[in-house]
Amino acid sequence: MVLFSSFASAQQITIPRIEQMPNMPSPYLMRNWKQVALGYDSLVFDFGCTGQYLPLIWLNTSTINYPNHNSFGLHTVVGTTAPGSAEGINTLPAVVGATLAGIDKSNQNGLNYDNQAALLAVPPTCPPFSLAEGGI
């Protein structure tokens, strides 16, 4: 209890040089993060994108945990020599981020990325779920 009371009495220290700095830098330009997320989604989830290292997405038709459900992968490394490589560390945030930006990933171009992403996140004893149905 004594330790708590010593923290409760801590005060902010004024540093004169810091006080001279503006609270809002000028000029200030906030990046449009929603637009960044929408642009990322349109690039990463485009199966028809062409270019040296494109497309960045691939359809997995041979899933192990749910053999009756397709999944997708986003290449772990752009330009990979293992084209079937994917990790949940980049696929799950891509689906969640797009959903937070307002994209319906449960039916985008006829694919349900919510259920497909769930295949990466749940053991085979759990049924697939959808964010639109209250999953996660």
Secondary structure, 3 states (H helix, E strand, C coil): CHHHHHHHCCCCCCCHHHHCCCCCCCCCCCCCHHHHHHHHHHHHCCCCCCCCCCCCEEEECCCCCCCCCCEEEEECCCCCCCCCCECHHHHHHHHHHHHHCCCCCCCECCECHHHHHHHHHCCCCCCCCCHHHCCC
